[in-house]
């Protein structure tokens, strides 16, 4: 693999990581809006299924920021390596 091919791969990786971050951001915003609407309707529900879903949504929300940071870190590292290659 040539240096040029590595550079192309690094640019593609950076673009993919940033696209992934943007997609995650859009999905997260939609999920938050849906969760807020559901919470307004199901607030104080004692139904076990509702409680299970609410816990799952909280757990998923807790993963958004760490995942977002991973996308950003990948893009930063790929860009840094690309810059080192010249």
C-alpha positions in Angstrom: 0.0 0.0 0.0 1.4 3.4 -1.0 1.5 6.5 1.1 -1.1 8.0 -1.2 -3.4 5.1 -0.7 -3.0 5.4 3.1 -3.9 9.1 2.8 -7.0 8.3 0.9 -8.0 5.8 3.5 -7.4 8.2 6.3 -9.5 10.9 4.6 -12.3 8.4 4.2 -12.0 7.3 7.8 -12.2 10.9 9.0 -15.2 11.6 6.8 -16.9 8.4 8.0 -16.3 9.2 11.6 -17.7 12.7 11.2 -20.7 11.4 9.3 -21.2 8.9 12.1 -21.1 11.6 14.7 -23.6 13.7 12.8 -25.9 10.7 12.3 -25.7 9.9 16.0 -26.5 13.6 16.9 -29.6 13.5 14.7 -30.7 10.1 16.1 -30.1 11.3 19.6 -32.1 14.5 19.1 -35.0 12.5 17.7 -34.9 9.9 20.5 -34.8 12.7 23.1 -37.9 14.3 21.6 -39.7 10.9 21.5 -38.7 10.1 25.0 -39.9 13.4 26.3 -43.3 12.9 24.6 -43.5 9.4 26.0 -42.6 10.5 29.4 -45.3 13.2 29.4 -47.9 10.5 28.5 -46.6 7.7 30.7 -45.4 9.7 33.7 -45.8 7.9 37.0 -46.9 4.7 35.3 -46.6 1.6 37.4 -46.6 -0.8 34.4 -43.5 -2.9 34.4 -43.1 -2.8 30.7 -43.2 1.0 30.8 -40.6 1.0 33.5 -38.4 -1.3 31.6 -38.6 0.9 28.5 -37.8 4.0 30.5 -34.7 2.3 32.0 -33.6 1.2 28.5 -34.0 4.7 27.2 -31.9 6.1 30.1 -29.2 3.5 29.5 -29.1 4.3 25.8 -29.0 8.1 26.5 -26.0 7.5 28.8 -24.1 5.9 25.8 -24.6 8.8 23.4 -21.8 11.1 24.7 -19.1 8.4 25.1 -20.0 7.2 21.6 -19.9 10.7 20.2 -16.5 11.3 21.8 -15.2 8.1 20.1 -16.3 9.4 16.7 -14.5 12.7 17.3 -11.4 10.9 18.6 -11.2 8.7 15.5 -11.5 11.8 13.2 -8.9 13.7 15.2 -6.4 10.8 15.2 -6.8 10.0 11.5 -6.4 13.7 10.7 -3.3 14.0 12.9 -1.8 10.9 11.2 -2.7 12.3 7.8 -0.9 15.6 8.7 2.2 13.7 9.8 2.3 11.9 6.5 2.4 15.3 4.8 
